Amino acid sequence: MSGEVASREVERRVRGVRLHQLEGFFHVATQGGFARAAAAMPYPITEPALHQQVRKLERALGASLLVRGPGRRMVTTAEGRALLGFVTPYFDGLPRVLRGLAGAAAGELAVGTEPLLVEGVVADALADLRARVPGCRLQLLELDPPALCEGLARGELDVGLASLSAAPPRLRYEPIGRLGLALLVPAGHPLAARRPPLRPEHLAGHGFAVYARGTEGRTFTEAALGRAGVRLEVAAEVSSAAAMRALVRAGLAPAFVPSLTRPRTARRTLRDGVVVFDLTRAADDLPAYGLLTRDGPPSGLAARFADLVRARAGRAR
């Protein structure tokens, strides 16, 4: 076969490649097998049908793209890796783009956040957004950082807020503020009569309500107090800031909570009698928190939400 004839034959076969074949190959390559890929596909498809998609793609290209590796896992060949590297940005980004287009028309926004960041900035920013766009539909998911990043990467979330030291792969991280630390004290508790600054010896001998062991909030609290020279004594463990505040109001114990707003005074009394001490200055080197997006700056409702979060974080400094 002459070079010209061979070239025409290659062109004919390449024109036969279809998008659904590339999609099937992408899912098999990233999932490591046909069964897992069929389950991960965005529409119902059987394992044999998916197998046919990949085989037709290989015949059209005249190259083997996937072979069976250790543990019966499907792995890419050199040709498969080259193709996977090219199609991955498209199939990774497609759900986010489609979601953004649909969300812009329907007024929908999905926000993911670490639980300790809900109060102070996220909830208020969502309320502001709803006031500016009355018809919008909002979804707020409390997730740990790995699940939050995965949700963004898969296009299930539009924007996220987390406390991170660096941007995860393929995500954009914009630090916008720094966490603070507050101590909530029940009315009538011995610490409520104290005047700032509170010293470590003032806190000795008291039990506190804290986040459950192993949570981001607990890790944050223990690290912050450790740097301030405070040994934590636990009176109760809780799963949320709301539960913690309820225990304080009930008089069970004081509680250390992350703070996203900087109070004007080091000590203030709330309407329910709870006394709040700002311990941010004592607990130095506190972590930053910021906005997470899939790629580049957010758009639509996500952009408006991000602007509101930045504004609230700026006022908190």
N, C-alpha and C positions, 0 to 999 in steps of 0.2 A: 504494500500500500504506500503510495507516494505521500510526501509530507503534506501536500495540499489536501489530499483526500482524507488523510488522518486528522488534519485540523478540522475539516468540515464534520467529520464523524464525532469528534470531541464536542464541537459546538452544538451538534444535534442532541447529544446525550445530556449536556449541561442544561439546555433549554427545557429538558424534561423534569428537572428538579423542582419540587413543589415545597411551599412553605411548611406544610404539615409534616413533610418528611424531615426537614431540618428541626422542627419542633420535637418530633419523636426522638431523633438522635440526641438532641440536647438533654432531654429528660432521662433517657437511658444512660447517657454518659455521666450526668451529674448524680443520678440515683444509684448507679452501679449495677443495674439489673432491669430486666423487662417488667417483672412483677411490681417492683417498687415504683418504676416509672409510670406504669399504667395507673397506679393509685395516686400518683402526684400530678397527673395530667389535669388541666383545668376543665376538661369535658370527659364524659364517659367513653372509654375505649378498652377493648379487650387486649390481653397480652399478645395473642397471635396477630391481631391487626397492627399492633405497634411493631412487632417483629417484621411484618411485611413492609412497613414504612421504611425502616432502617435498611432492609435488604434492597429495596428499590433504589434508595439513595446511593448505596454502595455500588450497585450495578450502573447507575447513571454516571457516577464519578470514576468507575473502573478502579476503585481502591477499597481496601478493607479498612474500616473505621473503628470497629470494636472487636475485641477478641476476649475469650474467657480467661480470666486470671485466677490467682489463688482464691480458694474458698468459693469457687464458681461465680465470682464477681466479674462483671463486664468492665474491661479497662480499654482505654483508647490507644490506638496505634499512633505512630508519628503523624500520619495523615489526619487521624481523628483529633489529635491534640491541636493541630493547626486549624481545623475547622471549628472546633469547640471554642478556641480562643477568639475567633471572629464572631460567632453567633451569640456568645454568652452575654455581652452587653445589651444586645437587642432583647433577648428573652428575659433577662433579669430586669430590664427597665420597662418592658411593655406593661406589666400590671400597674405600675405606678403612673405611667402616662395615661392609660385608659381610666384609671381611678380618678386622676386629676381632671380629665375631660368630663367624666360623668359627674364628679363632685361639683365642678363649676356650674354645671347645668342644674343639678338637683340641690345644691347648697349643702353638701355633706363634708364633714371633716372628722377624721379619726386621729386622735392624739394618744400617744403612749407616754407614760411618765413613771419614774420611780415613785413609790408610795410616799416617801418623805418629802417629795416636791409638790404634792397636790395643793396643800394649803399655802397661802401667801402669795403665789404667783399664778400657777396654772389655773386653779379654780376661778380666780378673779379675772384672768385674761379671757377665759371662756365665757364668763358672764358679760364682759365688755363686748366680746365678739357677737354674742347673741343679741345684745342691745342694738348693735350697729347693723346686724343682718338678721332681722327678726324671724325670717323663714328658714334659717339654716338648721340642719340637723347635726348634732354633735355626739361623738362617741369618745369617752375617756376610759382608757384601759390602764390599770396599775400593773406594771411589769417590772421584773428585775432587769438589769442592763443587758444580759445576753438575749433574753426573750424580746426585749424592746428592739435591739439591733436586728434580730432575725425578722421581726415583723416589718420593720422598715425595708430591709433588703428584699423581702418577698412582696412588697407593695401592699401589705395589709394595713399599714399605718401611713399617714400623710406627713406627720412631723412628730418628733419626740423631744423629751426633756430629761436629761440624766446628768449625774455627777460622774465625770470621766476624767482621766488624766491625759488621754490622747484619743484621736479619731480612730474608730475601728476601720478595717478594710472596706473600701467602696462606699463609705459613708462620710458625710461632711459634718464636722463638729465645730460649733461656734460658741466658745465660752462667753457667757454674758453676765455672770455674777459669782459671788462666793458665799458658801453656806455660813450661817451663823449658828450660835448655840444659845438656847434660852432655858431657864429653869422655871417651871410652873409650880407654885407652892399653894396648897390649900389654905383658905382663910382659917385662922386659929392655929395653924402649925407653928412650932417654935421658930422656924426659919422665916416665917412671914413678918416677924418683928425686926428682922435684921436690916441693917442699912448697908448699901454697897460700899466698897467691893466685898463680895463673898470670898473667903479664903478657904483652902482645902480643909483646914481644921474646923471650920464652921459646918462643913458637910459630913464630918466623921460621925459615925453612930446613927445616921439616919438611913432608912431604907427608901428606895425609889422605884417608881413604875417605869419600866423600860421596854423597848422592843424585844421580841423573842430572840433567843440566841440563834445566830446564823443568818439573820436578816441584815440588809444594808443599813437600816436604821441603828441596829445594835452595834454593828462594826463601827459606824460613824461615831456613835456616842462614846464607846469605850476608848477609841483612839483619841478623840478630842479631850476626854477627861484625863486619860493617861498622860497626855502632854502637859496638862495643867496640874499634874501631881495628885489627882483625886482617885481614890479607890472606890469603885462602884459597889454598893451593897443593894441587892435586889429585894424589893418587897412584892412586886408583881410583874409578870411579863404579859405584854399585849401584842396584838397584831396590827394595830393601826394607830395613827395619831389621834383620831377621833375617840377611840376607846381610852387612850391615855388621858386625854383632856377630861373625859367623863369621870375617870377615877380620881383625878385631881379635884374636880368640882365636888365629888362625893366625900372628899376628905380622907381618902385612903392613904395617899402618899404623894410627895412631890414627884415631878417627872422632868427629865431632860428631853427636850424636843429640838430638832433642827429648826432654824429660823431663816426665812428668806427675806425678811424686812428688818432694817436696822431701826430700833426704837430711838426716840429722841432723848430718853432718859434711861439710866442704868437700872431703874426700878420703877414699876408702875403697877397700879391696881386696876383690875378689870371690873366690869359692872357686877359680875357674879361673886366678887370678893377674892378671886384668885390673884395672887401676887406674882408678877413676872419679873425675873432678873435676867438682864442681858449679860451672858458670860462670853460673848464673842471675843472680847479683848484678852480674856484670861486664857482661852483656848486658841492659841495662834496656829498658823499653818493649816487652816481649814480648807477643805477641797472646793474646787470651782464646780459650777454646774452650767449647762448650756444647752443649746438647741441642736438636735440631730435631724438631718435630712438625707435623702437617698443620694442625690447627686446635684451639686450646685444649689443656688438659692431657691427657696420654696416659691410657689406661685399660688394665685387664687386665694381661697380662704386660709390656706396654710401660711401664706405670706402675711396676711392681715393678722393672724394669730401670733406669728413670730414678732411682728412689730409691737403688738400689745405686750408680749412677754418681755421684749427688750425695754420697753418704756417702764414697766413695773420693776424690772431688775435695776434699771437706772435710778429710780426713785428710792430703791432699797439701799443703795450704796451710802 
